Amino acid sequence: MPEPHIRPATPADEEPLARLERDTWSTLHAVMPRPEPPYPPVFDERHHPGDFLLAELDGRVAGYVRLAQTIPLPAHAHVLTIQGFVVAEGARGRGLGRALIRAAVTEARARGARRLTLRVLGHNTPARKLYEAEGFAVEGVLPGEFLLDGAYVDDICMGRAL
């Protein structure tokens, strides 16, 4: 099985990322409605190519993780957040997600972060298990924060020191 290649995104990755977003949309991890044409751009004034790390398998984009500074204050500059994490359905179970999370930790450290945080839906058991295996701990729960497919779903806040 080939190893995933992890690299920063470039502007040329717009279409593969947009396609990946559309193909993987699910209420297991998405709280926004299913994307419909005309599709919004992946890269915009808040989402830059440099925020994304891509995983390639066989030369194709098969996953990504996006890092963001969610509170733009100097006093919070030491905290980065995983704000987007997707692995293509056909690439799951091949270590891509783990490689992306580890790359995000490495990148966050390289950017000077001391903490890495994320939010995950309570019913997304596979993602929660991966995050826990990679050193993230539950730091808070917002009970019933989202109504998805007729059910109230918790929003789980997780974090780890770097």
Contact map, one row per residue, 1 for C-alpha under 8 A:
111000000000000000000000000000000000000000000000000000000000000000000000000000000000000000000000000000000000000000000000000000000000000000000000000000000000000000
111100000000000000000000000000000000000000000000000000001100000000000000000000000000000000000000000000000000000000000000000000000000000000000000000000000000000000
111110000000000000000000000000000000000000000000000000001000000000000000000000000000000000000000000000000000000000000000000000000000000000000000000000000000000000
011111000000000000000000000000000000000000000000000000111000000000000000000000000000000000000011001000000000000000000000000000000000000000000000000000000000000000
001111100000000000000000000000000000000000000000000001111000000000000000000000000000000000000000000000000000000000000000000000000000000000000000000000000000000000
000111110000000000000000000000000000000000000000000011110000000000000000000000000000000000000000001100100000000000000000000000000000000000000000000000000000000000
000011111000000000000000000000000000000000000000000011100000000000000000000000000000000000000000000000000000000000000000000000000000000000000000000000000000000000
000001111100000000000000000000000000000000000000111111000000000000000000000000000000000000000000000000000000000000000000000000000000000000000000000000000000000000
000000111111100000000000000000000000000000000000111111000000000000000000000000000000000000000000000000000000000000000000000000000000000000000000000000000000000000
000000011111110000000000000000000000000000000000110000000000000000000000000000000000000000000000000000000000000000000000000000000000000000000000000000000000000000
000000001111110000000000000000000000000000100000100000000000000000000000000000000000000000000000000000000000000000000000000000000000000000000000000000000000000000
000000001111111000000000000000000000000000000000000000000000000000000000000000000000000000000000000000000000000000000000000000000000000000000000000000000000000000
000000001111111110000000000000000000000000000000000000000000000000000000000000000000000000000000000000000000000000000000000000000000000000000000000000000000000000
000000000111111111000000000000000000000011100000000000000000000000000000000000000000000000000000000000000000000000000000000000000000000000000000000000000000000000
000000000001111111100000000000000000000000000000000000000000000000000000000000000000000000000000000000000000000000000000000000000000000000000000000000000000000000
000000000000111111110000000000000000000000000000000000000000100000000000000000000000000000000000000000000000000000000000000000000000000000000000000000000000000000
000000000000111111111000000000000000000001000000000000000000100000000000000000000000000000000000000000000000000000000000000000000000000000000000000000000000000000
000000000000011111111100000000000000000011000000000000000000000000000000000000000000000000000000000000000000000000000000000000000000000000000000000000000000000000
000000000000001111111110000000000000000000000000000000000000000000000000000000000000000000000000000000000000000000000000000000000000000000000000000000000000000000
000000000000000111111111000000000000000000000000000000000000111000000000000000000000010100000000000000000000000000000000000000000000000000000000000000000000000000
000000000000000011111111100000000000000000000000000000000000000000000000000000000000010000000000000000000000000000000000000000000000000000000000000000000000000000
000000000000000001111111100000000110000000000000000000000000000000000000000000000000000000000000000000000000000000000000000000000000000000000000000000000000000000
000000000000000000111111100000000000000000000000000000000000000000000000000000000000000100000000000000000000000000000000000000000000000000000000000000000000000000
000000000000000000011111110000000000000000000000000000000000000000000000000000000000011110000000000000000000000000000000000000000000000000000000000000000000000000
000000000000000000001111111011000100000000000000000000000000000000000000000000000000000000000000000000000000000000000000000000000000000000000000000000000000000000
000000000000000000000001111111000100000000000000000000000000000000000000000000000000000000000000000000000000000000000000000000000000000000000000000000000000000000
000000000000000000000000111111100000000000000000000000000000000000000000000000000000000000000000000000000000000000000000000000000000000000000000000110000000000000
000000000000000000000000011111000000000000000000000000000000000000000000000000000000000000000000000000000000000000000000101100000000000000000000000000000000000000
000000000000000000000000111111100000000000000000000000000000000000000000000000000000000000000000000000000000000000000001100100000000000000000000000000000000000000
000000000000000000000000111111111000000000000000000000000000000000000000000000000000000000000000000000000000000000000000000000000000000000000000000000000000000000
000000000000000000000000001011111000000000000000000000000000000000000000000000000000000000000000000000000000000000000000000000000000000000000000010100000000000000
000000000000000000000000000001111100000000000000000000000000000000000000000000000000000000000000000000000000000000000000000000000000000000000000000000000000000000
000000000000000000000000000001111110000000000000000000000000000000000000000000000000000000000000000000000000000000000000000000000000000000000000000000000000000000
000000000000000000000100110000011111000000000000000000000000000000000000000000000000000000000000000000000000000000000000000000000000000000000000000000000000000000
000000000000000000000100000000001111101000000000000000000000000000000000000000000000000000000000000000000000000000000000000000000000000000000000000000000000000000
000000000000000000000000000000000111111000000000000000000000000000000000000000000000000000000000000000000000000000000000000000000000000000000000000000000000000000
000000000000000000000000000000000011111000000000000000000000000000000000000000000000000000000000000000000000000000000000000000000000000000000000000000000000000000
000000000000000000000000000000000001111100000000000000000000000000000000000000000000000000000000000000000000000000000000000000000000000000000000000000000000000000
000000000000000000000000000000000011111110000000000000000000000000000000000000000000000000000000000000000000000000000000000000000000000000000000000000000000000000
000000000000000000000000000000000000011111000000000000000000000000000000000000000000000000000000000000000000000000000000000000000000000000000000000000000000000000
000000000000010001000000000000000000001111110000000000000000000000000000000000000000000000000000000000000000000000000000000000000000000000000000000000000000000000
000000000000010011000000000000000000000111110010000000000000000000000000000000000000000000000000000000000000000000000000000000000000000000000000000000000000000000
000000000010010000000000000000000000000011111111100000000000000000000000000000000000000000000000000000000000000000000000000000000000000000000000000000000000000000
000000000000000000000000000000000000000011111111000000000000000000000000000000000000000000000000000000000000000000000000000000000000000000000000000000000000000000
000000000000000000000000000000000000000000111111000000000000000000000000000000000000000000000000000000000000000000000000000000000000000000000000000000000000000000
000000000000000000000000000000000000000000111111000000000000000000000000000000000000000000000000000000000000000000000000000000000000000000000000000000000000000000
000000000000000000000000000000000000000001111111101000000000000000000000000000000000000000000000000000000000000000000000000000000000000000000000000000000000000000
000000000000000000000000000000000000000000111111111100000000000000000000000000000000000000000000000000000000000000000000000000000000000000000000000000000000000000
000000011110000000000000000000000000000000100011111100000000000000000000000000000000000000000000000000000000000000000000000000000000000000000000000000000000000000
000000011100000000000000000000000000000000000001111110000000000000000000000000000000000000000000000000000000000000000000000000000000000000000000000000000000000000
000000011000000000000000000000000000000000000011111110000000000001110000000000000000000000000000000000000000000000000000000000000000000000000000000000000000000000
000000011000000000000000000000000000000000000001111111000000000111100000000000000000000000000000000000000000000000000000000000000000000000000000000000000000000000
000001111000000000000000000000000000000000000000011111100000000111000000000000000000000000000000000100110000000000000000000000000000000000000000000000000000000000
000011111000000000000000000000000000000000000000000111110000111110000000000000000000000000000000000100000000000000000000000000000000000000000000000000000000000000
000111100000000000000000000000000000000000000000000011111000111100000000000000000000000000000001000100000000000000000000000000000000000000000000000000000000000000
000111000000000000000000000000000000000000000000000001111111111000000000000000000000000000000000000000000000000000000000000000000000000000000000000000000000000000
011110000000000000000000000000000000000000000000000000111111110000000000000000000000000000100000000000000000000000000000000000000000000000000000000000000000000000
010000000000000000000000000000000000000000000000000000011111000000000000000000000000000000000000000000000000000000000000000000000000000000000000000000000000000000
000000000000000000000000000000000000000000000000000000011111100000000000000000000000000000000000000000000000000000000000000000000000000000000000000000000000000000
000000000000000000000000000000000000000000000000000000011111110000000000000000000000000000000000000000000000000000000000000000000000000000000000000000000000000000
000000000000000110010000000000000000000000000000000001111011111100000000000000000000000000000000000000000000000000000000000000000000000000000000000000000000000000
000000000000000000010000000000000000000000000000000001111001111100000000000000000000001100100000000000000000000000000000000000000000000000000000000000000000000000
000000000000000000010000000000000000000000000000000001110000111110000000000000000000111100000001100100000000000000000000000000000000000000000000000000000000000000
000000000000000000000000000000000000000000000000000111100000111111000000000000000001111000000000000100000000000000000000000000000000000000000000000000000000000000
000000000000000000000000000000000000000000000000000111000000001111100000000000000111110000000000000110010000000000000000000000000000000000000000000000000000000000
000000000000000000000000000000000000000000000000001110000000000111110000000000000111100000000000000000010000000000000000000000000000000000000000000000000000000000
000000000000000000000000000000000000000000000000001100000000000011111000000000011111000000000000000000010001000000000000000000000000000000000000000000000000000000
000000000000000000000000000000000000000000000000001000000000000001111100000000011110000000000000000000000000000000000000000000000000000000000000000000000000000000
000000000000000000000000000000000000000000000000000000000000000000111111000010111000000000000000000000000000000000000000000000000000000000000000000000000000000000
000000000000000000000000000000000000000000000000000000000000000000011111000000011000000000000000000000000000000000000000000000000000000000000000000000000000000000
000000000000000000000000000000000000000000000000000000000000000000001111100110000000000000000000000000000000000000000000000000000000000000000000000000000000000000
000000000000000000000000000000000000000000000000000000000000000000001111110110000000000000000000000000000000000000000000000000000000000000000000000000000000000000
000000000000000000000000000000000000000000000000000000000000000000000011111110000000000000000000000000000000000000000000000000000000000000000000000000000000000000
000000000000000000000000000000000000000000000000000000000000000000000001111110000000000000000000000000000000000000000000000000000000000000000000000000000000000000
000000000000000000000000000000000000000000000000000000000000000000000000111111000000000000000000000000000000000000000000000000000000000000000000000000000000000000
000000000000000000000000000000000000000000000000000000000000000000000011111111100000000000000000000000000000000000000000000000000000000000000000000000000000000000
000000000000000000000000000000000000000000000000000000000000000000001011111111110000000000000000000000000000000010000000000000000000000000000000000000000000000000
000000000000000000000000000000000000000000000000000000000000000000000000001111110000000000000000000000000000000111100000000000000000000000000000000000000000000000
000000000000000000000000000000000000000000000000000000000000000000001000000111111000000000000000000000000000000011111000000000000000000000000000000000000000000000
000000000000000000000000000000000000000000000000000000000000000000111100000011111100000000000000000000000001000010111000000000000000000000000000000000000000000000
000000000000000000000000000000000000000000000000000000000000000000111100000000111110000000000000000000000000000000011100000000000000000000000000000000000000000000
000000000000000000000000000000000000000000000000000000000000000011110000000000011111100000000000000000010000000000011110000000000000000000000000000000000000000000
000000000000000000000000000000000000000000000000000000000000000011110000000000001111100000000000000000000000000000000110000000000000000000000000000000000000000000
000000000000000000000000000000000000000000000000000000000000000111100000000000000111110000000000000000000000000000000000000000000000000000000000000000000000000000
000000000000000000000000000000000000000000000000000000000000001111000000000000000111111000000000000000000000000000000000000000000000000000000000000000000000000000
000000000000000000011001000000000000000000000000000000000000001110000000000000000001111100000000100000000000000000000000000000000000000000000000000000000000000000
000000000000000000000001000000000000000000000000000000000000011100000000000000000000111110110001100000000000000000000000000000000000000000000000000000000000000000
000000000000000000010011000000000000000000000000000000000000011000000000000000000000011111110000000000000000000000000000000000000000000000000000000000000000000000
000000000000000000000001000000000000000000000000000000000000000000000000000000000000001111110000000000000000000000000000000000000000000000000000000000000000000000
000000000000000000000000000000000000000000000000000000000000000000000000000000000000000111110000000000000000000000000000000000000000000000000000000000000000000000
000000000000000000000000000000000000000000000000000000001000010000000000000000000000001111111101000000000000000000000000000000000000000000000000000000000000000000
000000000000000000000000000000000000000000000000000000000000000000000000000000000000001111111111100000000000000000000000000000000000000000000000000000000000000000
000000000000000000000000000000000000000000000000000000000000000000000000000000000000000000111111000000000000000000000000000000000000000000000000000000000000000000
000000000000000000000000000000000000000000000000000000000000000000000000000000000000000000111111000000000000000000000000000000000000000000000000000000000000000000
000100000000000000000000000000000000000000000000000000000000000000000000000000000000000000011111111000000000000000000000000000000000000000000000000000000000000000
000100000000000000000000000000000000000000000000000000100000001000000000000000000000001000111111111100000000000000000000000000000000000000000000000000000000000000
000000000000000000000000000000000000000000000000000000000000001000000000000000000000011000010011111110000000000000000000000000000100000000000000000000000000000000
000000000000000000000000000000000000000000000000000000000000000000000000000000000000000000000011111111000000000000000000000000000100010000000000000000000000000000
000101000000000000000000000000000000000000000000000000000000000000000000000000000000000000000011111111100000000000000000000000000000000000000000000000000000000000
000001000000000000000000000000000000000000000000000011100000001110000000000000000000000000000001111111110000000000000000000000000000000000000000000000000000000000
000000000000000000000000000000000000000000000000000000000000000010000000000000000000000000000000111111111000000000000000000000000010010000000000000000000000000000
000000000000000000000000000000000000000000000000000000000000000000000000000000000000000000000000011111111100000000000000000000000000010000000000000000000000000000
000001000000000000000000000000000000000000000000000010000000000000000000000000000000000000000000001111111110000000000000000000000000000000000000000000000000000000
000000000000000000000000000000000000000000000000000010000000000011100000000000000100000000000000000111111111000000000000000000000000000000000000000000000000000000
000000000000000000000000000000000000000000000000000000000000000000000000000000000000000000000000000011111111100000010000000000000000000000000000000000000000000001
000000000000000000000000000000000000000000000000000000000000000000000000000000000000000000000000000001111111110000000000000000000000000000000000000000000000000000
000000000000000000000000000000000000000000000000000000000000000000000000000000000000000000000000000000111111111000000000000000000000000000000000000000000000000000
000000000000000000000000000000000000000000000000000000000000000000100000000000010000000000000000000000011111111111010000000000000000000000000000000000000000000000
000000000000000000000000000000000000000000000000000000000000000000000000000000000000000000000000000000001111111111000000000000000000000000000000000000000000000001
000000000000000000000000000000000000000000000000000000000000000000000000000000000000000000000000000000000111111110000000000000000000000000000000000000000000000000
000000000000000000000000000000000000000000000000000000000000000000000000000000000000000000000000000000000011111110000000000000000000000000000000000000000000000000
000000000000000000000000000000000000000000000000000000000000000000000000000001000000000000000000000000000001111111000000000000000000000000000000000000000000000000
000000000000000000000000000000000000000000000000000000000000000000000000000011110000000000000000000000000001111111110000000000000000000000000000000000000000000001
000000000000000000000000000000000000000000000000000000000000000000000000000001100000000000000000000000000001100111110000000000000000000000000000000000000000000011
000000000000000000000000000000000000000000000000000000000000000000000000000001110000000000000000000000000000000011111000000000000000000000000000000000000000001111
000000000000000000000000000000000000000000000000000000000000000000000000000000111100000000000000000000001001000011111100000000000000000000000000000000000000001111
000000000000000000000000000000000000000000000000000000000000000000000000000000111100000000000000000000000000000000111110000000000000000100000000000000000000111100
000000000000000000000000000000000000000000000000000000000000000000000000000000001110000000000000000000000000000000011111000000000000000000000000000000000000111000
000000000000000000000000000000000000000000000000000000000000000000000000000000000110000000000000000000000000000000001111100000000000000000000000000000000011110000
000000000000000000000000000010000000000000000000000000000000000000000000000000000000000000000000000000000000000000000111110100110000000000000000000000000011110000
000000000000000000000000000110000000000000000000000000000000000000000000000000000000000000000000000000000000000000000011111100000000000000000000000000001111000000
000000000000000000000000000000000000000000000000000000000000000000000000000000000000000000000000000000000000000000000001111110010000000000000000000000001111000000
000000000000000000000000000100000000000000000000000000000000000000000000000000000000000000000000000000000000000000000000111110000000000000000000000000001100000000
000000000000000000000000000110000000000000000000000000000000000000000000000000000000000000000000000000000000000000000001111111110000000000000000000000000000000000
000000000000000000000000000000000000000000000000000000000000000000000000000000000000000000000000000000000000000000000000011111111000000000000000000000000000000000
000000000000000000000000000000000000000000000000000000000000000000000000000000000000000000000000000000000000000000000000000111111100000000000000000000000000000000
000000000000000000000000000000000000000000000000000000000000000000000000000000000000000000000000000000000000000000000001000111111110000000000000000000000000000000
000000000000000000000000000000000000000000000000000000000000000000000000000000000000000000000000000000000000000000000001010111111111000000000000000000000000000000
000000000000000000000000000000000000000000000000000000000000000000000000000000000000000000000000000000000000000000000000000011111111100000000000000000000000000000
000000000000000000000000000000000000000000000000000000000000000000000000000000000000000000000000110000000000000000000000000001111111110000000000000000000000000000
000000000000000000000000000000000000000000000000000000000000000000000000000000000000000000000000000010000000000000000000000000111111111110000000000000000000000000
000000000000000000000000000000000000000000000000000000000000000000000000000000000000000000000000000000000000000000000000000000011111111110000000000000000000000000
000000000000000000000000000000000000000000000000000000000000000000000000000000000000000000000000000000000000000000000000000000001111111100000000000000000000000000
000000000000000000000000000000000000000000000000000000000000000000000000000000000000000000000000010011000000000000000000000000000111111100000000000000000000000000
000000000000000000000000000000000000000000000000000000000000000000000000000000000000000000000000000000000000000000000000000000000011111110000000000000000000000100
000000000000000000000000000000000000000000000000000000000000000000000000000000000000000000000000000000000000000000001000000000000011111111000000000000000000011100
000000000000000000000000000000000000000000000000000000000000000000000000000000000000000000000000000000000000000000000000000000000011001111100000000000000000011100
000000000000000000000000000000000000000000000000000000000000000000000000000000000000000000000000000000000000000000000000000000000000000111111000000000000001111000
000000000000000000000000000000000000000000000000000000000000000000000000000000000000000000000000000000000000000000000000000000000000000011111000000000000001111000
000000000000000000000000000000000000000000000000000000000000000000000000000000000000000000000000000000000000000000000000000000000000000001111100000000000001110000
000000000000000000000000000000000000000000000000000000000000000000000000000000000000000000000000000000000000000000000000000000000000000001111110000000000111100000
000000000000000000000000000000000000000000000000000000000000000000000000000000000000000000000000000000000000000000000000000000000000000000011111100000000111100000
000000000000000000000000000000000000000000000000000000000000000000000000000000000000000000000000000000000000000000000000000000000000000000001111100000001110000000
000000000000000000000000000000000000000000000000000000000000000000000000000000000000000000000000000000000000000000000000000000000000000000000111111000011110000000
000000000000000000000000000000000000000000000000000000000000000000000000000000000000000000000000000000000000000000000000000000000000000000000111111000011110000000
000000000000000000000000000000100000000000000000000000000000000000000000000000000000000000000000000000000000000000000000000000000000000000000001111100011110000000
000000000000000000000000000000000000000000000000000000000000000000000000000000000000000000000000000000000000000000000000000000000000000000000001111111111000000000
000000000000000000000000001000100000000000000000000000000000000000000000000000000000000000000000000000000000000000000000000000000000000000000000011111111000000000
000000000000000000000000001000000000000000000000000000000000000000000000000000000000000000000000000000000000000000000000000000000000000000000000001111100000000000
000000000000000000000000000000000000000000000000000000000000000000000000000000000000000000000000000000000000000000000000000000000000000000000000001111110000000000
000000000000000000000000000000000000000000000000000000000000000000000000000000000000000000000000000000000000000000000000000000000000000000000000001111111000000000
000000000000000000000000000000000000000000000000000000000000000000000000000000000000000000000000000000000000000000000000000000000000000000000001111101111100000000
000000000000000000000000000000000000000000000000000000000000000000000000000000000000000000000000000000000000000000000000111000000000000000000011111100111110000000
000000000000000000000000000000000000000000000000000000000000000000000000000000000000000000000000000000000000000000000000111000000000000000001111110000011111000000
000000000000000000000000000000000000000000000000000000000000000000000000000000000000000000000000000000000000000000000011110000000000000000001111110000001111100000
000000000000000000000000000000000000000000000000000000000000000000000000000000000000000000000000000000000000000000000011110000000000000001111100000000000111110000
000000000000000000000000000000000000000000000000000000000000000000000000000000000000000000000000000000000000000000001111000000000000000001111100000000000011111000
000000000000000000000000000000000000000000000000000000000000000000000000000000000000000000000000000000000000000000001111000000000000000111110000000000000001111100
000000000000000000000000000000000000000000000000000000000000000000000000000000000000000000000000000000000000000000111100000000000000000111100000000000000000111110
000000000000000000000000000000000000000000000000000000000000000000000000000000000000000000000000000000000000000000111000000000000000001110000000000000000000011111
000000000000000000000000000000000000000000000000000000000000000000000000000000000000000000000000000000000000000001110000000000000000000000000000000000000000001111
000000000000000000000000000000000000000000000000000000000000000000000000000000000000000000000000000000001000100011110000000000000000000000000000000000000000000111
